[in-house]
Amino acid sequence: MPTTDIATGTRAVRNVLFIMCDQLRADYLSLYGGRIPTPNLERLAKRGVSFERAYVNSAVCGPSRTSYYTGRYPASHRVTWNRVPLPLDEQTLGDYLGSAGLPLRLLGKTHFVPDRAGLAELAGAHSQSDPERRRLFEEGGFVPIERYDGHFEPEAASPYRAYLQSRGYASDKPWTDYVIGSHASDGKFASGWLLRNAALPARVLAEDSETAYLTQRAIDFITQQGDTPWALHLSYIKPHWPLKAPAPYHALYGAGDCDVPIRHACERQNPHPVFGAYQRLEESVSFARDEVWRTARPVVMGLVRQIDDELGRLFDQLEQLGRMDDTLILFTSDHGDLAGDHWLGEKEYFFEPAIRVPCIVVDPSPAADTTRGKVAPEFVESIDMVPTILAALALDPRTHRVEGRSLLALTRNLPAAAHWRDCVFGQLDYAYREARTFLGRGPDECQGWMVRDTRYKYIHWEGYAPQLFDLREDPREFHDRGTDPALHGVRGAMRQRLFDWLSTRKHRATETLAQVEARTHAHERMMGIQIGKW
Amino acid sequence: MPTTDIATGTRAVRNVLFIMCDQLRADYLSLYGGRIPTPNLERLAKRGVSFERAYVNSAVCGPSRTSYYTGRYPASHRVTWNRVPLPLDEQTLGDYLGSAGLPLRLLGKTHFVPDRAGLAELAGAHSQSDPERRRLFEEGGFVPIERYDGHFEPEAASPYRAYLQSRGYASDKPWTDYVIGSHASDGKFASGWLLRNAALPARVLAEDSETAYLTQRAIDFITQQGDTPWALHLSYIKPHWPLKAPAPYHALYGAGDCDVPIRHACERQNPHPVFGAYQRLEESVSFARDEVWRTARPVVMGLVRQIDDELGRLFDQLEQLGRMDDTLILFTSDHGDLAGDHWLGEKEYFFEPAIRVPCIVVDPSPAADTTRGKVAPEFVESIDMVPTILAALALDPRTHRVEGRSLLALTRNLPAAAHWRDCVFGQLDYAYREARTFLGRGPDECQGWMVRDTRYKYIHWEGYAPQLFDLREDPREFHDRGTDPALHGVRGAMRQRLFDWLSTRKHRATETLAQVEARTHAHERMMGIQIGKW
């Protein structure tokens, strides 16, 4: 039990700051050897452990975030795509922290959708009768300071909308007109929805942009809390589309500064059917064109640079308040980005740029002093965030539900670190994607499952041959060995790992392990039943 | 869609009678060539289709019944053992019928346990505020005429208890003292809990025994309904333990009349670890003794004979009321029985006597006239009952949740019959059993998974080698080929079937398939989002 190792000195964990970006791939960052300078992330990494093999359990916002917020694989929490309501029986980090008296505050995006229909079915009209609980239900356990899912014109009641208007952005659609809107060289309005306009500066000042606004609200909240413990999910909505950066970030980088896409002509020749269908999606067709990625990628770089700058402001304040000494800080992203890699736009597929994300854990405990600044090679999955937070706060680890592992084992070099996982798992349900209709499949016939270890990546596709990549021989994943006779044995072994994993998910979650222990062979003792006695 | 084929004439399905026995194996019955005369089941079978390959999805009451009541595999509904609360997001046959205005009445056993803790967590004190919905929640969607789970002294409020006392069984424990109690030859009280007393007659009259009482209540209910449509689950608690039959059924059969156990000395030599652990359970040690099965089996035979007699009374009344013409009748059991087979007592394991159950479907529709009296060879699973009932009543088939298939395809010889399943699946979570402690395993390390086709039965055990039986060469399942090099390829193919099955379960159940269709590639149309457009 890692929780027993928590120091109780002045550097005990009292607060939690869980920072997430949206669609931020790891390899872009200087933190991981990439081209975007991220001095503030590097500064954070020096205080803790950065993980170079951190993977999401799904490269789609909805299922990935639900894994981050429940500590469970998509196969277990069953939110397999965006806006799929969370089943009523699931519990979230907010539920766990809230029941311990530490509300999980939210600033930014969750993408969470409650199962209102299920609740109505279960509880009828009375599902409305307790406003506080109802609010928690609606927000997946988070207590919004301000929920801001981004990517849309904010609703009328949005504080950010009011803020924009108070700052003089005079419009009924300030987000559309200013935050993602630009003026073209001819003076006409240029919509941020279109990639051709991505390089134009936003009409919003950097200090009023989404990233700066959310950061300032976080600084204000943390400052106002004083010495009262808090837990905050600061969830940026960038560098996700619409791709639009304010000055000066829009112009920091040009086409010559960005990585060229990781792609090879052979990938378009007779691709795996699902891969081929994804190549046909509109965003893939766009990003396959050189002018598109050459326009888009520098904007992403600028947006990431802005996040790093804003994090610098936040970290300065944490230091000034002394909060660096009693706050567990997690930094990651809900998934990566393809932006032309492998002839695909967006994310979703199982290629490394889509599934590998940055991950930094700052554990203020003196027990973690020996690992500060370390770059850890162990595999991390999204499901590890919940158990890490529960362990840091010495809360019940909910081992009957939570499927991830506490990263404190690695920050504090606990015995559990010696038996770490040797692979990661992913899932993709492409039922909601046009790729499904290209393939003529039904909405319940679209599951993909991935297992990746240090050498191989194996993908099982429902109804099709598998895909297999030899990451040592082919680190850029150009050559699908899914039907190569020479690797028959490897595929069998990887499929067996997937099966072993799938057959050991935590399905039975309505009883704790302690309850199972108590009820084991207890029929006579607990219920007075005698079975099979002569 | 089978529902479109329902006749609308005078023999349309208006009522549902879903009859279940507890722990009734198929091969004992004359209906299936066994030694117990079951003339009334044969009479019922002549009216419909009897299935000779009907299998439960778990040979334990709780998970098996939950599959019967939800139409979902244990891996999906997650009630993997007895008294595991049903997750809040699951829906049951009672929910489906109730929302169509046809309450699912209950007489007898369900073994259902609600997730009260989960509901309290979700809805707080308000979970109590709507008594009617609360009652449905407590009962898993059933509307009890009388819930009677058996196997215990009934609670003070039990109508059966009051009935017994009104009939002169003067005791505070009338069930213990009379229903399962006997007088030994020396005049002393002989408890029905002990197998040594099984052959002694119960102190209750046959007409006041559990089987007769539940049947009479069913006859009364159906009669009182008149022409008002109804759905009734008549759920007998016999021939489950405690083994105690009233006169004359206690003495109808003797040791010479019953089947000798299906067992072989080789099964005790170096058995598979899980099989070996089950052989060590108290009931297995008991039933391995000849005097135990020779005492117990004739009592089971008498109890089954009584059920058949009582069903005769019920069917007479259905005929007299004309209800045979407008009632869908299903007859089955929640699992089978071992009673010494394979050196095991009770059930749970994957041997045929434990998982194969009787199954009769009487479909009054004229569309089913061509199949009356047929013995069908197709594989049937517990999960087929819900879709059969929904189809017969032309209700929404809930294909996003329900994993079974409508048996009307077979009673009405619909096109779907041409593409029927070719195997059945089973699951066993032995976490709650002493077998786990014998093996030194944790409560989350005890999954067993079975796939059985017409030739082979393959069992994947978490942490151990698999088991494999060649049912053609070894129909009595004496010779475990789980490590036989000659069958390596067979095991690989069967494991692949298990994986394909497990990876296609209906996890995403909070959206219907129609909702997925509507949301496919709909981001621009439904939400005004433009992704990847130049």
Interface residues (C-beta under 8 A of the other chain):
Chain A: P74 A75 R78 V79 T80 W81 R83 V84 P85 L86 P87 L88 D89 E90 Q91 D95 D115 A117 G118 L119 E121 L122 A123 G124 A125 H126 S127 S129 D130 R133 F137 H151 F152 W193 L194 L195 R196 W241 P242 L281 E282 E283 S284 V285 S286 F287 R289 E291 V292 G345 E346 T399 H400 D429 A431 Y432 R433 E434 R436 T437 G442 P443 D444 E445 Q447 W449 H460 E462 G492 R495 Q496 L498 F499 L502 S503 T504 K506 H507 R508 A509 T510 E511 L513 V516 E517 R519 T520 H521 A522 M527 G528 I529 Q530 I531 G532 K533 W534
Chain B: P74 A75 R78 V79 T80 W81 R83 V84 P85 L86 P87 L88 D89 E90 Q91 D95 D115 A117 G118 L119 E121 L122 A123 G124 A125 H126 S127 S129 D130 R133 F137 H151 F152 W193 L194 L195 R196 W241 L281 E282 E283 S284 V285 S286 F287 R289 E291 V292 G345 E346 T399 H400 D429 A431 Y432 R433 E434 R436 T437 G442 P443 D444 E445 Q447 W449 H460 E462 G492 R495 Q496 L498 F499 D500 L502 S503 T504 K506 H507 R508 A509 T510 E511 L513 V516 E517 R519 T520 H521 A522 M527 G528 I529 Q530 I531 G532 K533 W534
